[in-house]
Structures are given as structure tokens and as C-alpha cells.
Amino acid sequence: MNKNQDKNQENVTRLLDNEPVGKTVQVVRVMGDGAFRQRLLEMGFVRGAKVTVLKNAPLKDPVEYMIMGSHISLRHSEAAQIEVTDQDAEFCDMEDAFNGIVETEVAGVDPMADNVLRVVLIGNPNCGKTSLFNNVTGAKEKVGNYGGVTVDSKEGWFSIGGRKVQLVDLPGTYSLTEYSPEEMYVRTYIRDNHPDAILNIVDAGNLERNLYLTTQIMDMNIPLVVALNMWDELEKSGDKLDIEMMSRLLGARMVPLTAYNGHGVKEVLQATMDAIDESEQETLHHNVNYGTLIEDSLKELGDMCPELDRYTVLKVIENDQHAIQLLDGKDNADEVKQTAAEMRQRIERDYNDDIVSIITDLKYGFVRGALAEALTPNPERTVGETKPGYSMDRLLTNRWLALPILLVLMWLMFEATFTLGAYPQEWIESGIGWIGEWIGKAMPDGILRDLIVDGIIGGVGGVLVFLPQILILFFFISLLEDSGYMARAAFIVDRVMHRVGLHGKSFIPYLIGFGCGVPAIMATRTLENRRDRIVTILTVPFMSCSARLPAYLLLVAAFFTANQGLILMSIYLIGILVAALTAIVLSKTILKHDKTQFVMELPPYRKPTARNATIHMWSKGKQYLQKMGTIILAASIIVWALGYFPRHEGQTPQEQVENSYMGKMGKAIEPIVEPLGFNWQMGVSVLTGAAAKEIVVSTMGVLYTGEADATEESTSLKEKLQTATKPDGEHVFNPIIAYSFMLFILLYFPCIAALAAIKREAGWKWVAFEVVYTTGVAWLVSFIFYQIAIRL
Amino acid sequence: MDTLTIIQTIVVLGIVAVALVYVLRRVIKTTRGHGDCGCGHGKDCHCKDKKKW
């Protein structure tokens, strides 16, 4: 390789950042160090790899590149870290680094030694692990056509041949290094749980990049099965893979799979069981042959610490700190560390490169060599030509059309949520109204009737009517996620994210935050830098979660007759804007840090399946109904009781509520909320929303239903809000007050579950900060809006 | 107060007490990190301190 490197010196090298759109070049080296460099190497930016510049994002940054058939988004500043040369320059071909395999004898094990058969799913992000997991175990875990959906392990069970097997879905990872939390998580999980087999899911259409991870798993000497997912796409692309030959080279069973429709699932599971059965005997495992120097070093160091597997020994040579820590406590730890350091220096001297690049190059060299033997690419495809599945990018990430399309899609989503949801909402509303009326007539006057009609039906019913809208919103989100558009949205807005000091990866937690803040806060685990994580965690609650949606739907429907979709969208956009401003302030003050780089893969577009969208809707609907029957029901009863007691003879319902415990509480906080245009009922509603945001509406349902005359014909909450008046006869609500109230609901402190998640991920200090900050911002924004709007 | 009103009051106060206990338990469980956090995973919810990063 050093000869090849000498040749490089003769070629003129340039920076990838300066290459024009449409140009294909070869990578010479990646500069810098640390996690970002490692990530680039893992994603295929290794010596000799061909990169094509595809397009600039609409805001000029980032840039879309194609490497090894994958589409990768890099910012200009990051592309400037990659040295390239002409693609036809005399250059080291990575196939030169193909040394074949070495075999390692592995003693037989009893798979039932720990009384459970355990298989783990490992693969690159977005390669279909969770689709397979759901298919096999019957689970309904979230899937999406972008990386980083799974952030912790999910366990499920399946039966095969009368045996029960535990299947564990692990987060997607490009590699098993120590550089990012998800990689460490997968690595530690395997080390601590000793799976009986590893089921490595690879994207059959992108084998070169996916098999890089496989080469690392091979070194762990655990029974391995490789599932070639999206096999249908490989066939469609015209490429031909000799599965038998590839299996022989990797020393692992390879099985074609199309996880989304279940084709090949049975065969994959059977192959896994066969691999487990085989492991009971002594077996020969295949490992990448790294050449004489490294192989000799591996053998020598392996002999010094026989309890470590080949993978860990190699990591010790690579100076991986977590692997080196495993040596602590051993008698010869210092000697092993010293020997490893000497070996590393010798290897680096001989290859004239750093150890991480050398090993990555050799692994990719192995993959390239193996694919040269077993894969016949479609001869009609030329270098730089994109694979099928990316044609829609011509329109959706078009320089001029991308941003308008993004806005139109968002508007469509909110408009459809409103208009389509209005019909079933009316039916549910009349159903609830009818039940309330019937019970009201059937039961004698008294406290129990008041509890059922005003407390339970008024509170729970007020929230239940928004179920159709929730389902429709999640249906649209599911379509956008499954199609692959979400990653494009991140690509389009990345420059803005960068400007406000946010990591591009923060986009995924933000996206999840529109559904629920809790998993969104968990999803920040994909961020490497703790400061990035804290900034994202603190700003995620500004992404309006679906629990706040009922309050917006109620108020928009009641007080805005035109442009309802736009008004709803404006609320979401204000949330995004406040998150951005907060991120700017935090990342320039208390959480100041260097900007972290960001590499993102743009997946091919895929047709969303009705099954997936239905599962997504169903799980959200179920969750919503579960909340109705538990926390919202309980909270409605408590709110009702606080608004009902103490009882005073001879008072009107209005006076009764005002003199109740709830009324007294509300009156106490009224001076704080009055400058925002709110009355005490609204103040109390936002307070009770601490338990769950839907309770804002259920509280209003209870408080305003309580005002109604018992003999009056039951009307919907919407109508009650429209007609509610103050003692002076003035309407309680008008469009300005309604919008000010929506702003407050959007921005004030998150629910207890989200605060608990913040505590777990960031600590109590940040919980306290979040409560004070968000509520302060909410008050200020509502105050400014209300005070300006009433004067206009 | 007639008997019916007394019975109704006792029933309602019982329901309110159960609701109060439920909400408090739920809040305590959630903040301790071992309850259903509302993420929709029920018993398998993310709050369960399964594996730290």
C-alpha cells in the first residue's frame, strides 16, 4: 500500500468541497480525527472510493454525494475535510487490499447454557431490522425510512421447531467502534449478553457499505447469518449476486429476504437455527485476512490474552479505549498494552497511515474483493448514475421547488387533519352528547349524576372527539416517514439547523417530538456530543406534541372560520421558531461548544405500505384511548370534584364553580394569566395539563359543562366556549384570546412524563431550567401577542 | 340529607379518592422512571431502566 500511496503523492489532490456538481472523483484521504473522521471512513470514504457530487441543497448547504451507491449529505465545511483526486488517476485499487480469509477454530458451546436461545438483529441504520422484528415477533415497534428510529433494544419472542427464541432488535449502526453511543450500546450488549447467534440484516442493494459491519461481526466469532434484505430491489436493479460464493467467503449463511412483505422470513429463521445447532460442535469461523503483519500481531496478542475474542484483540491494537479497559485487572495488562502500542507503531510505520484508516481500508478491501468475485453489477449502469428509488429527488429536493413543496406538504397535512377529521368528529360529538343527555334524563338529580355527566362525559368526551384527527395526523406522518421524505426534509432545512447551532441529527428527535416528547427525548441518544443532546432535549418540547393537538383543534374550530389549516400550521411553525431561537441562545451561552459535524444518509424513496401506516395509526389510537380510560378519566374526576366542592346552598352554577376549590385556585393565579387575556378557568386548565396535555381540554370540558344549566339541551364544548361570557356580558373568548391561549399551551412546561424523561437523560438541574424557561417563554410570547393584537 | 344522597356522596367521594390515588401513583411511578411514560409501549416502555447508554 505504501507504493500506492507514493503514487498518490504524484497525483494532484483537491478538496471534495471544491468539486462541481456532476463530477466523479476518488477519495485520497479523510483529514481530521475523532468521531467524525471515523464516521466518514465507515460510510465508505476510504482511499480509492469513487464519489459523485450530486447536488447542493436548496439553501446551498449541505451537498448530496453518492458513494458506494449510497446518497450521503455532507456540509461544505465537512466535505473540505476530504482530499480527492481525479477518478481516472493512477491510484490504489482497494481490491489490492483483498487478502482473502483466515479461519479460526471455535469450540462448541451449549446454546441453552443460560436457558434461553437469544438471537440479536444487527445492521446499518434503515436496513429493515425493525420491519423483520415486527414481522417475526408480531410486535408493532416503530419503523421509518430513515436511520435512527430504534434507539434502544427491543425484545420479542418467536417459536420455531418447538423451540422458543428471544429476538433482540438493536439500534442501527454503521460500525462497532467506540465513537458514538449507539455503536457502544450494540457492542456492549453483545459482550454482556452473549447471543447464541447474530442475524445481520444487510441492504442487498448496498452491499459494499453494509458488509463493512459484517466484517466486524465476523471477528466476534459468534454464529452469524446474513439476511439480504430488500432482495426485490436488488433484482429490480439488474445486479446479480452469487449468494453461494458470498456465503463461502464470509463463512456465514446468506438468505434473501424482503422483510416488508415477509418473503424469506421463514428461511432466515431456519438458517439462524441451523447456525445455532452447528455451534454446538467445534466450528471454523471465517475472519478477514488483514495481511501477514497484522495477522501475526493478532496471534501474538491473542496468545497473551486468550479470553479476548479476535474482535477485541484487534480493537486493543487499534487503541480503542473501551477494549483496553477490559484488560484492567489482568496480571499482564501493562505488558499487553505495551506490546499493543509497539505493534500499532510498527503497523502504522509499515503502511504509512494511521491504524484506523489502515484497518478500515483493509476491511473495505476485503468487501470489495469479495463483491468482485460474487456480484455482477448491471452492465447498463455507469459510474455516478443513481440507483432506482432516487428519481423523485429531481422534484422534491429541487433548488427552487424543495422549500415550497415542504411547506405545501405540511399545510396539506394540517388541512386534511382538520377537514377530513371534522366528519367523524361530529359523529362522535353527537354520540357523546346523546349519551350525556340520556344519562342526564335517566338518572335522578344528584351528585352522582353530576359526576357522570359533567365530570366523566364532559371531561373524557371533550378529548375523545379528537381521536379521528389524531389518527389522520399520524397517518400522514407515517406516509412521510415510510416514503423517505423525512430525510429529505432534514437535507432541505439542514443549513438552518446549522445556523442555529443545532446538530443535523437533532432533526429526528424533533420529528418524533410532533408525536410525543418522551420518545423524542430518548431519541437524542443518537447525538454524540452531550451539549448537543442537552440543547436538543431542552428544545424538543417546543415541537408541539400530539397531546396538545386537541386544544388547538377545539380553539381553531371554535374561533376561526377561515384558513383553519394555516392557523394550525402557524402554531407548529412558531414552536419551531422558538426552538430555533432557544437553540441559538443556549449554544452561544450556557451550552457553548464547537459545532459538531453531521453526516446523513438519504435513503431511496419507498412506497409506503398500508399495513405499516395502519399499524402506526392503530398504536397511536390505542395509546390515546388508553390515556382516555386512565389518566384523563382520573384527572377529569379530580378536576370535577375540585370544581364541585364545597357546596353552598342557593348559589347559581356560575357562583358555585367560582367559590369551589378549583375556583379559588383559579382566582389565585388569575392575576398572572389576566395580562394574557385568560380567565381563571383557562389558568386552571393549563395547570392541570401538567399531568397530560389532553387534560387541558378535559378540564375545560368539566369547567364549562358545569356552567351549563342542567335543564338546557346539551351542547358541544365548542359551542359552550363560543357562548361563554364574563359577568359583564363580554365574551370570554375571541380569536385573539384563543390564539394567545394556543401559544401558551404550545410553549409552556411539558407534561410530567416528558419532564421525567428529561430528568433521566439530563438530570434534575435541567428539569428545573426547562420548567422555568418554557413557562417564562410561554407567558412572554402570549403577553406580547395579546397586548399587541388587542391594540391593532 | 336523605339516604340516597348520603350513599351517592359516599360513592362519589370513593371514586374521587381512587382517581386521586391513581394520579399520584402514576406521577410517582413516572418520575421514578418505572411506569408507563405514555410512549405507548406499556410494560415495555422506555422508562424501564433496561440498558444505559
Boltz contact constraints between the chains, C-beta under 6 A:
constraints:
  - contact:
      token1: [A, 181]
      token2: [B, 53]
      max_distance: 6.0
  - contact:
      token1: [A, 185]
      token2: [B, 53]
      max_distance: 6.0
  - contact:
      token1: [A, 446]
      token2: [B, 8]
      max_distance: 6.0
  - contact:
      token1: [A, 447]
      token2: [B, 8]
      max_distance: 6.0
  - contact:
      token1: [A, 447]
      token2: [B, 9]
      max_distance: 6.0
  - contact:
      token1: [A, 447]
      token2: [B, 12]
      max_distance: 6.0
  - contact:
      token1: [A, 448]
      token2: [B, 8]
      max_distance: 6.0
  - contact:
      token1: [A, 448]
      token2: [B, 12]
      max_distance: 6.0
  - contact:
      token1: [A, 451]
      token2: [B, 12]
      max_distance: 6.0
  - contact:
      token1: [A, 518]
      token2: [B, 37]
      max_distance: 6.0
  - contact:
      token1: [A, 518]
      token2: [B, 38]
      max_distance: 6.0
  - contact:
      token1: [A, 518]
      token2: [B, 39]
      max_distance: 6.0
  - contact:
      token1: [A, 519]
      token2: [B, 39]
      max_distance: 6.0
  - contact:
      token1: [A, 522]
      token2: [B, 46]
      max_distance: 6.0
  - contact:
      token1: [A, 525]
      token2: [B, 53]
      max_distance: 6.0
  - contact:
      token1: [A, 619]
      token2: [B, 40]
      max_distance: 6.0
  - contact:
      token1: [A, 623]
      token2: [B, 40]
      max_distance: 6.0
  - contact:
      token1: [A, 634]
      token2: [B, 19]
      max_distance: 6.0
  - contact:
      token1: [A, 634]
      token2: [B, 22]
      max_distance: 6.0
  - contact:
      token1: [A, 634]
      token2: [B, 23]
      max_distance: 6.0
  - contact:
      token1: [A, 637]
      token2: [B, 16]
      max_distance: 6.0
  - contact:
      token1: [A, 637]
      token2: [B, 19]
      max_distance: 6.0
  - contact:
      token1: [A, 638]
      token2: [B, 19]
      max_distance: 6.0
  - contact:
      token1: [A, 638]
      token2: [B, 20]
      max_distance: 6.0
  - contact:
      token1: [A, 641]
      token2: [B, 16]
      max_distance: 6.0
  - contact:
      token1: [A, 752]
      token2: [B, 27]
      max_distance: 6.0
  - contact:
      token1: [A, 752]
      token2: [B, 30]
      max_distance: 6.0
  - contact:
      token1: [A, 753]
      token2: [B, 30]
      max_distance: 6.0
  - contact:
      token1: [A, 753]
      token2: [B, 37]
      max_distance: 6.0
  - contact:
      token1: [A, 753]
      token2: [B, 38]
      max_distance: 6.0
  - contact:
      token1: [A, 756]
      token2: [B, 30]
      max_distance: 6.0
  - contact:
      token1: [A, 756]
      token2: [B, 31]
      max_distance: 6.0
  - contact:
      token1: [A, 760]
      token2: [B, 33]
      max_distance: 6.0
